[in-house]
Amino acid sequence: MRAIRTPDEVESSSLGDAEERRRTVEENVLLEKLAREIIEKDGRPVRDDAVPLLIPWLRDMLSGPASPLNKKEDFMKDILALNSFTTDCEIYLESLGCVGGRPSSSEHPPPSSRVRFSQAVLRGKCEMMVEQFSTKKDVTDESLKRRATDEFFRFFVSALTGDLPPTYNSYTGMTACMADMHFLRQSQDIVLFHLKINKTLPEELVRVDRAPPSSETVAVYIVAMSICFLTLPSLGEIDSYATVETFSTPVFGDGPLNFSPLALGTIRLLFAFFVIVVTREKLKVGSTFKIVRLRGSKLHGGICDMSGWYSQCFFTAWSWNILGLAFFLSGLIPMLVHFERESTLTSQWILRSALVAFEVAAPCAFLTSFIVTYALWPRAFKDHGSNGTIGFRGWINLCQHNGNIAMVMIEVALLGGIPVIFKHAALAPTFAGFYQLFLWNMSSRFDPSKGPVFPYFFLDTTLGTRTTVFMMVLLTVMIVCYGLFAYLDYTLEMIERAGYGVAPNLLFIIILSKLLMKFRD
């Protein structure tokens, strides 16, 4: 009988309310005692909140990779005797910053690492298993052994850090995998294939080191982009909207929101400066994410680090930076008006660039916030729990996923109301098409040790026909988002002309904020 019930057992429990509460209290007391024993065994000083933080982690572990230890008989004794489990507890607390002093073992990864075990230890296990198979099958070629070890190691890391629940990202998870017959069969298939013993690899285990799009996807892409290019607005069409008055006239002609050109320029330039600050910080800290693989994907998976300029390769970063450019240019124009330097604008290119940048950035902000709120964040939470959404909950990503739509809404509803024109709808999918082309070129360069990497699961080129379908859906969604935003912009303009005041515009901001912003799981 289990000492600690699994979530499924709790959900299907037929105990009465009083008995259920009593059982829950008993389990929590037992887990608290176990947590204190583990911390005492480690001997290092810990924060006061270490025990309550460790209890839910222990429950998850005992429902997952450590389930063989979840038994009433000798519960505490067996767990405390297993060094790999207590080491995992110490590593978890270190990752939360709860432990003082240095770890006693070199097997502890850096506290900031998303991989919760020493990769050198795992590689040693992989080398040992490959050596056993090589001896058994009389394989002496060292290059084949190295190749088999590399591929087995990549598969193992991908399983622990990507494919399996977050609790398997541990030494206990490593042990649980080695005891799982399905995992061992897959491991054997990989090793024997790369030792040239088996001639084929099961389809579910095929992984690729390059992932160019299929000829079908390329053909559809060329057709779609050709249509977009043919329907792009002419320079004359853009010039009819990209005027000095467009960028220097406020939404409201009277009252406290009747902004002067100086005020409009100052606010927009502050928005642009905010974008620069966030981008600079992103460049500094980089980004880490789990590669989400759909069924049938041939990506290696695992955790990928995007540092430096690579942190700007997300669609979110592209749309964020072009939004900063739009605010910089649209802030510069009223500043030139205020300081009577309008002659600088005679070439039209600053005006055109400001309008086009905003027409691209505004719907992209709409799309980015929508996809993060309703697709990427929920999917990451469903597959990996809170560990899978760490990246979304960081302040930088919250700014890029929420601050973008906030600045856009303030601009169209309260500041100058830069227009987004229906007839310019081809700009949005064209921008998305350039990003798609960029990603195809960069996918194998982000982290060569993990093969091709796609920041978004729906852009994975190894999914066959689904890749083409996803691409067309994305382009269609871009057009729809552009159309919706243009309609909202037009509606606001009609309401403003009707003279209803600022209330409808504030209501617009509140409703969109509620629908598109997300701050927690």
C-alpha positions as CSV (number, residue, x, y, z in Angstrom):
1,M,0.0,0.0,0.0
2,R,1.2,3.5,-0.8
3,A,2.3,5.8,1.9
4,I,1.5,8.9,-0.2
5,R,-1.5,8.7,-2.6
6,T,-1.0,9.7,-6.2
7,P,-3.1,12.6,-7.7
8,D,-5.3,10.1,-9.5
9,E,-5.9,8.1,-6.3
10,V,-6.9,11.3,-4.5
11,E,-9.3,12.3,-7.3
12,S,-11.0,8.9,-7.4
13,S,-11.1,8.5,-3.6
14,S,-14.4,7.4,-2.1
15,L,-13.5,8.6,1.4
16,G,-15.8,10.9,3.3
17,D,-14.9,14.5,3.9
18,A,-13.6,13.9,7.4
19,E,-11.7,10.8,6.5
20,E,-10.2,12.6,3.5
21,R,-9.0,15.5,5.6
22,R,-7.5,13.1,8.2
23,R,-5.6,11.2,5.4
24,T,-4.3,14.4,3.8
25,V,-3.0,15.6,7.2
26,E,-1.3,12.3,7.8
27,E,0.4,12.4,4.4
28,N,1.5,16.0,4.9
29,V,3.0,15.2,8.4
30,L,4.9,12.3,6.9
31,L,6.2,14.4,4.0
32,E,7.2,17.2,6.4
33,K,9.1,14.7,8.5
34,L,10.8,13.3,5.5
35,A,11.7,16.8,4.3
36,R,13.3,17.7,7.6
37,E,15.3,14.5,7.7
38,I,16.7,15.1,4.2
39,I,17.6,18.6,5.1
40,E,19.2,17.5,8.3
41,K,21.2,14.8,6.5
42,D,22.6,17.4,4.1
43,G,23.7,19.5,7.0
44,R,23.8,22.9,5.2
45,P,21.8,25.9,6.4
46,V,18.5,26.4,4.7
47,R,15.9,29.2,4.5
48,D,12.8,29.0,6.7
49,D,10.5,28.2,3.8
50,A,12.6,25.2,2.6
51,V,10.4,22.6,4.1
52,P,7.0,23.8,2.8
53,L,8.7,24.3,-0.7
54,L,10.1,20.7,-0.6
55,I,6.8,19.0,0.4
56,P,4.9,19.3,-2.9
57,W,8.1,18.4,-4.8
58,L,8.4,15.2,-2.7
59,R,4.7,14.3,-3.4
60,D,5.3,14.7,-7.2
61,M,8.5,12.6,-7.0
62,L,6.8,9.8,-5.1
63,S,4.0,9.8,-7.6
64,G,6.4,9.7,-10.5
65,P,10.0,8.4,-10.8
66,A,10.3,7.5,-7.1
67,S,7.1,5.5,-7.0
68,P,8.9,2.3,-6.0
69,L,9.8,4.0,-2.8
70,N,6.2,5.1,-2.1
71,K,5.3,2.2,0.3
72,K,4.4,2.2,3.9
73,E,6.9,-0.4,4.9
74,D,10.3,1.2,5.7
75,F,9.2,4.4,4.0
76,M,11.6,6.8,5.7
77,K,14.5,4.3,6.0
78,D,14.5,3.3,2.3
79,I,14.3,6.9,1.0
80,L,17.0,8.3,3.3
81,A,19.3,5.4,2.3
82,L,19.0,6.2,-1.4
83,N,21.6,8.8,-2.1
84,S,20.3,9.6,-5.6
85,F,16.9,10.7,-4.2
86,T,18.4,12.8,-1.4
87,T,20.8,14.4,-3.9
88,D,17.8,15.3,-6.1
89,C,16.2,17.0,-3.1
90,E,19.3,19.0,-2.4
91,I,19.6,20.0,-6.1
92,Y,16.0,21.1,-6.1
93,L,16.4,23.3,-3.0
94,E,19.6,24.8,-4.5
95,S,17.7,25.7,-7.7
96,L,15.3,27.7,-5.5
97,G,18.1,29.4,-3.7
98,C,17.1,27.9,-0.4
99,V,20.5,26.3,0.6
100,G,23.6,28.0,1.9
101,G,27.1,26.8,1.4
102,R,28.7,24.6,-1.3
103,P,27.4,21.1,-2.1
104,S,29.5,18.2,-0.9
105,S,29.4,16.4,-4.2
106,S,30.6,17.4,-7.7
107,E,27.4,15.8,-9.1
108,H,25.4,18.9,-8.3
109,P,24.8,21.1,-11.4
110,P,24.9,24.9,-11.1
111,P,21.8,26.2,-9.3
112,S,20.7,28.2,-12.4
113,S,20.9,25.1,-14.7
114,R,17.6,23.8,-16.1
115,V,19.2,20.3,-16.2
116,R,19.0,18.9,-12.7
117,F,21.8,16.3,-12.9
118,S,25.4,16.1,-14.0
119,Q,25.5,15.4,-17.7
120,A,29.0,13.8,-17.2
121,V,27.4,11.2,-15.0
122,L,24.7,10.5,-17.5
123,R,27.2,10.2,-20.3
124,G,29.2,7.8,-18.2
125,K,26.2,5.5,-17.9
126,C,25.6,5.8,-21.7
127,E,29.2,4.8,-22.4
128,M,28.9,1.9,-20.1
129,M,25.8,0.6,-21.8
130,V,27.3,1.0,-25.3
131,E,30.4,-0.8,-24.2
132,Q,28.3,-3.7,-23.0
133,F,26.5,-4.0,-26.3
134,S,29.8,-3.6,-28.2
135,T,31.4,-6.4,-26.2
136,K,28.4,-8.7,-26.7
137,K,28.1,-8.0,-30.4
138,D,31.9,-8.0,-30.9
139,V,32.1,-4.4,-32.2
140,T,35.6,-2.8,-31.9
141,D,35.3,0.3,-34.1
142,E,35.8,3.2,-31.7
143,S,34.1,5.7,-34.1
144,L,31.0,3.6,-34.1
145,K,31.1,3.4,-30.3
146,R,31.4,7.2,-30.0
147,R,28.6,7.8,-32.4
148,A,26.3,5.3,-30.6
149,T,27.2,6.9,-27.2
150,D,26.5,10.4,-28.6
151,E,23.1,9.5,-30.0
152,F,22.1,7.5,-26.9
153,F,23.1,10.4,-24.7
154,R,21.1,12.9,-26.8
155,F,18.1,10.6,-26.6
156,F,18.5,10.1,-22.9
157,V,18.8,13.9,-22.2
158,S,15.9,14.6,-24.4
159,A,13.7,12.1,-22.5
160,L,14.7,13.4,-19.1
161,T,14.4,17.1,-19.8
162,G,11.7,17.3,-22.5
163,D,9.6,14.3,-23.2
164,L,8.9,13.0,-19.6
165,P,7.3,15.0,-16.7
166,P,9.6,17.5,-15.0
167,T,10.2,15.2,-12.0
168,Y,12.2,12.9,-14.3
169,N,14.8,15.7,-14.8
170,S,16.7,14.2,-11.9
171,Y,19.0,11.3,-10.8
172,T,15.9,9.4,-9.6
173,G,14.4,9.9,-13.1
174,M,17.5,8.6,-14.7
175,T,17.3,5.5,-12.6
176,A,13.5,5.1,-13.3
177,C,14.2,5.2,-17.0
178,M,16.8,2.5,-16.8
179,A,14.3,0.3,-15.1
180,D,11.6,0.9,-17.7
181,M,11.4,-1.8,-20.3
182,H,10.0,0.4,-23.0
183,F,12.8,2.9,-22.5
184,L,15.4,0.1,-22.5
185,R,14.0,-1.3,-25.8
186,Q,14.2,2.1,-27.4
187,S,17.7,2.6,-26.0
188,Q,18.8,-0.8,-27.4
189,D,17.4,0.1,-30.8
190,I,19.3,3.3,-30.9
191,V,22.6,1.8,-29.8
192,L,22.4,-1.2,-32.1
193,F,21.5,1.0,-35.1
194,H,24.5,3.3,-34.6
195,L,26.8,0.3,-33.9
196,K,25.7,-0.9,-37.4
197,I,24.1,-4.1,-35.9
198,N,20.6,-3.1,-36.9
199,K,20.0,-1.7,-40.4
200,T,16.9,0.3,-39.6
201,L,15.7,2.5,-36.8
202,P,12.0,2.4,-35.7
203,E,10.2,5.4,-37.1
204,E,9.3,6.7,-33.7
205,L,13.0,7.0,-32.9
206,V,14.2,8.6,-36.1
207,R,15.8,12.0,-35.3
208,V,17.3,14.4,-37.8
209,D,20.4,16.7,-37.7
210,R,19.0,19.0,-40.5
211,A,15.4,19.9,-41.1
212,P,14.8,21.7,-44.4
213,P,11.2,22.2,-45.3
214,S,9.6,19.7,-47.7
215,S,9.2,20.6,-51.4
216,E,5.4,20.7,-50.8
217,T,5.9,23.3,-48.0
218,V,8.3,25.4,-50.1
219,A,5.9,25.3,-53.1
220,V,3.0,26.5,-51.0
221,Y,5.2,29.1,-49.4
222,I,6.3,30.6,-52.8
223,V,2.6,30.8,-53.9
224,A,1.5,32.4,-50.7
225,M,4.3,34.9,-50.7
226,S,3.8,35.8,-54.3
227,I,0.2,36.6,-53.6
228,C,1.3,38.8,-50.6
229,F,3.8,40.7,-52.7
230,L,1.3,41.3,-55.5
231,T,-1.2,42.7,-53.0
232,L,1.2,44.9,-51.1
233,P,0.1,48.6,-51.0
234,S,1.9,51.0,-53.4
235,L,4.0,53.8,-52.2
236,G,1.3,56.2,-53.2
237,E,-1.2,54.4,-51.2
238,I,1.0,54.4,-48.2
239,D,1.8,58.1,-48.6
240,S,-1.9,59.0,-48.6
241,Y,-2.0,57.9,-44.9
242,A,1.6,58.5,-43.8
243,T,1.3,62.2,-43.3
244,V,2.7,64.6,-40.7
245,E,-0.8,65.2,-39.4
246,T,-1.3,61.4,-38.9
247,F,1.6,61.3,-36.4
248,S,1.3,64.7,-34.7
249,T,-2.5,64.9,-34.2
250,P,-4.0,63.5,-30.9
251,V,-7.0,61.2,-30.7
252,F,-9.0,63.7,-28.6
253,G,-9.1,67.4,-29.8
254,D,-9.9,68.7,-26.3
255,G,-9.7,67.9,-22.7
256,P,-6.8,66.5,-20.7
257,L,-5.9,63.9,-23.5
258,N,-5.5,66.6,-26.1
259,F,-1.8,66.0,-26.4
260,S,0.6,68.4,-28.0
261,P,3.1,67.2,-30.6
262,L,5.8,67.5,-27.9
263,A,3.7,65.3,-25.5
264,L,3.0,62.7,-28.2
265,G,6.6,62.5,-29.2
266,T,7.8,62.2,-25.6
267,I,5.4,59.4,-24.7
268,R,6.2,57.4,-27.9
269,L,9.9,57.8,-27.4
270,L,9.6,56.6,-23.8
271,F,7.8,53.5,-25.2
272,A,10.7,53.0,-27.6
273,F,13.2,53.4,-24.8
274,F,11.3,50.8,-22.7
275,V,11.5,48.4,-25.7
276,I,15.3,49.0,-25.9
277,V,15.7,48.4,-22.1
278,V,13.8,45.1,-22.3
279,T,15.7,44.0,-25.4
280,R,19.0,44.9,-23.9
281,E,18.2,42.8,-20.8
282,K,17.1,39.9,-23.0
283,L,20.4,40.0,-24.8
284,K,22.2,39.9,-21.5
285,V,20.3,37.1,-19.8
286,G,19.3,35.1,-22.9
287,S,16.5,32.6,-22.9
288,T,15.9,29.0,-22.1
289,F,13.0,26.9,-23.3
290,K,11.9,23.3,-23.7
291,I,11.6,22.0,-27.2
292,V,8.0,20.9,-27.6
293,R,7.7,17.9,-29.9
294,L,4.4,16.9,-31.4
295,R,3.7,13.3,-32.2
296,G,5.6,12.3,-35.2
297,S,8.3,15.0,-34.8
298,K,11.8,14.0,-35.6
299,L,13.5,16.7,-33.5
300,H,15.8,15.7,-30.7
301,G,14.0,17.7,-28.1
302,G,15.3,18.7,-24.7
303,I,16.2,22.1,-23.2
304,C,17.7,24.8,-25.5
305,D,19.7,27.9,-24.4
306,M,19.3,30.9,-26.7
307,S,21.9,33.4,-25.5
308,G,23.1,36.7,-26.9
309,W,21.7,37.7,-30.3
310,Y,20.0,34.3,-30.6
311,S,17.6,35.5,-27.9
312,Q,16.2,37.8,-30.5
313,C,15.3,35.0,-32.9
314,F,11.8,34.5,-31.4
315,F,8.8,35.9,-33.3
316,T,8.0,37.7,-30.1
317,A,11.3,39.5,-30.2
318,W,10.9,40.4,-33.8
319,S,7.5,41.9,-33.3
320,W,8.7,43.6,-30.0
321,N,11.6,45.2,-31.7
322,I,9.7,46.4,-34.7
323,L,7.2,47.9,-32.3
324,G,10.0,49.8,-30.7
325,L,11.1,51.0,-34.1
326,A,7.5,52.1,-34.9
327,F,7.3,54.1,-31.6
328,F,10.7,55.6,-32.2
329,L,9.8,56.9,-35.7
330,S,6.3,58.0,-34.8
331,G,7.8,59.8,-31.7
332,L,10.4,61.5,-33.8
333,I,7.9,63.0,-36.3
334,P,5.9,65.1,-33.8
335,M,9.2,66.1,-32.1
336,L,10.4,67.5,-35.5
337,V,7.1,69.3,-35.8
338,H,7.4,70.8,-32.3
339,F,11.0,72.0,-33.0
340,E,9.9,73.3,-36.5
341,R,12.2,70.8,-38.4
342,E,9.4,69.4,-40.6
343,S,11.7,69.9,-43.7
344,T,13.5,66.7,-42.6
345,L,10.4,64.8,-43.5
346,T,10.2,65.8,-47.2
347,S,11.7,62.5,-48.4
348,Q,8.7,60.6,-47.0
349,W,10.7,57.6,-45.9
350,I,10.5,58.4,-42.2
351,L,6.7,58.8,-42.5
352,R,6.3,55.6,-44.6
353,S,8.5,53.5,-42.3
354,A,6.7,54.7,-39.2
355,L,3.3,53.8,-40.7
356,V,4.4,50.4,-42.1
357,A,6.3,49.5,-38.9
358,F,3.2,50.2,-36.8
359,E,0.8,48.4,-39.2
360,V,3.0,45.3,-38.9
361,A,3.8,45.6,-35.2
362,A,0.2,46.2,-33.9
363,P,-1.4,43.1,-35.3
364,C,1.8,41.1,-34.4
365,A,1.4,42.3,-30.8
366,F,-2.2,41.1,-30.9
367,L,-1.2,37.7,-32.3
368,T,1.7,37.2,-30.0
369,S,-0.3,37.9,-26.9
370,F,-3.1,35.7,-28.2
371,I,-0.9,32.7,-29.0
372,V,1.0,32.9,-25.7
373,T,-2.2,33.3,-23.6
374,Y,-4.2,30.6,-25.4
375,A,-1.7,28.2,-27.0
376,L,1.9,28.2,-25.9
377,W,1.5,28.9,-22.1
378,P,-1.4,26.4,-21.6
379,R,0.5,23.7,-23.7
380,A,3.7,24.1,-21.7
381,F,1.8,24.0,-18.4
382,K,-0.1,20.9,-19.4
383,D,3.0,19.0,-20.6
384,H,5.5,20.1,-18.0
385,G,3.7,21.9,-15.1
386,S,5.0,25.0,-13.6
387,N,8.6,24.1,-14.6
388,G,7.5,24.4,-18.2
389,T,6.2,27.9,-17.9
390,I,9.2,29.5,-16.1
391,G,10.2,31.3,-19.3
392,F,6.7,32.8,-19.7
393,R,6.6,34.1,-16.1
394,G,9.9,36.0,-16.2
395,W,9.6,39.8,-16.1
396,I,11.2,40.2,-19.6
397,N,8.7,37.8,-21.3
398,L,5.8,39.3,-19.4
399,C,6.8,42.7,-20.7
400,Q,7.0,41.3,-24.3
401,H,3.7,39.4,-24.1
402,N,1.7,41.9,-22.2
403,G,3.5,45.3,-22.4
404,N,3.4,45.1,-26.2
405,I,-0.4,45.0,-26.4
406,A,-0.7,47.6,-23.6
407,M,1.5,50.1,-25.5
408,V,-0.4,49.5,-28.8
409,M,-3.8,49.9,-27.1
410,I,-2.7,53.2,-25.4
411,E,-1.5,54.5,-28.8
412,V,-4.7,53.7,-30.8
413,A,-7.2,54.5,-28.0
414,L,-5.6,57.4,-26.1
415,L,-2.6,59.0,-27.9
416,G,-2.5,59.6,-31.6
417,G,-4.4,56.8,-33.1
418,I,-1.9,55.7,-35.7
419,P,-4.2,54.0,-38.3
420,V,-4.1,50.3,-39.4
421,I,-5.6,50.2,-42.8
422,F,-7.7,47.3,-44.2
423,K,-6.2,47.7,-47.7
424,H,-2.7,47.1,-46.3
425,A,-3.4,43.7,-44.9
426,A,-0.7,41.9,-47.0
427,L,1.9,43.5,-44.8
428,A,1.2,41.2,-41.9
429,P,1.6,37.8,-43.7
430,T,4.6,39.2,-45.6
431,F,6.3,39.9,-42.3
432,A,5.4,36.4,-41.0
433,G,6.7,34.9,-44.3
434,F,10.1,36.6,-43.8
435,Y,10.3,35.2,-40.3
436,Q,9.4,31.7,-41.6
437,L,12.3,32.0,-44.1
438,F,14.7,33.2,-41.4
439,L,13.8,30.3,-39.1
440,W,14.3,27.7,-41.8
441,N,17.8,29.1,-42.3
442,M,18.6,29.3,-38.6
443,S,17.1,26.2,-37.1
444,S,20.3,24.1,-37.2
445,R,22.4,26.9,-35.8
446,F,20.8,27.6,-32.5
447,D,22.2,24.6,-30.7
448,P,24.0,22.1,-33.0
449,S,24.3,19.6,-30.2
450,K,20.5,19.2,-30.3
451,G,20.1,19.3,-34.1
452,P,17.5,21.5,-35.6
453,V,15.6,23.7,-33.1
454,F,12.2,25.4,-33.6
455,P,11.1,27.8,-30.9
456,Y,7.4,27.1,-31.7
457,F,6.1,23.5,-32.2
458,F,3.8,24.6,-35.0
459,L,6.9,25.6,-37.1
460,D,8.5,22.2,-36.9
461,T,9.5,21.2,-40.5
462,T,9.6,17.4,-39.6
463,L,5.9,17.0,-39.3
464,G,5.2,16.3,-43.0
465,T,2.0,17.8,-44.4
466,R,1.1,19.2,-41.0
467,T,4.0,21.7,-41.4
468,T,2.4,23.1,-44.6
469,V,-1.0,23.2,-42.9
470,F,0.4,25.0,-39.8
471,M,2.2,27.5,-42.1
472,M,-1.0,28.3,-44.0
473,V,-3.0,28.6,-40.7
474,L,-0.4,31.0,-39.4
475,L,-0.5,33.2,-42.4
476,T,-4.3,33.1,-42.3
477,V,-4.3,34.0,-38.7
478,M,-1.9,36.9,-39.4
479,I,-4.4,38.3,-42.0
480,V,-7.3,37.7,-39.6
481,C,-5.5,39.4,-36.7
482,Y,-4.7,42.3,-39.0
483,G,-8.3,42.5,-40.2
484,L,-9.6,42.4,-36.6
485,F,-7.2,45.1,-35.4
486,A,-8.0,47.3,-38.4
487,Y,-11.7,46.8,-37.6
488,L,-11.2,47.7,-34.0
489,D,-9.1,50.8,-35.0
490,Y,-11.9,51.8,-37.5
491,T,-14.6,51.3,-34.8
492,L,-12.7,53.5,-32.3
493,E,-12.3,56.2,-34.9
494,M,-16.1,56.1,-35.6
495,I,-16.8,56.3,-31.8
496,E,-14.4,59.2,-31.4
497,R,-16.1,61.1,-34.3
498,A,-19.5,60.6,-32.6
499,G,-18.2,62.5,-29.5
500,Y,-18.8,59.9,-26.8
501,G,-15.6,60.9,-24.9
502,V,-12.9,58.8,-23.5
503,A,-15.1,56.1,-21.7
504,P,-15.5,53.8,-24.8
505,N,-11.8,53.9,-25.4
506,L,-11.0,53.0,-21.8
507,L,-13.5,50.2,-22.0
508,F,-11.7,49.0,-25.1
509,I,-8.4,48.9,-23.3
510,I,-9.9,47.0,-20.3
511,I,-11.6,44.4,-22.4
512,L,-8.6,43.6,-24.6
513,S,-6.3,43.5,-21.5
514,K,-8.6,41.0,-19.9
515,L,-8.7,38.8,-23.0
516,L,-5.1,39.0,-24.1
517,M,-2.9,39.4,-21.1
518,K,-1.7,36.6,-18.9
519,F,0.6,36.8,-15.8
520,R,0.4,33.4,-14.1
521,D,-0.4,29.7,-14.6
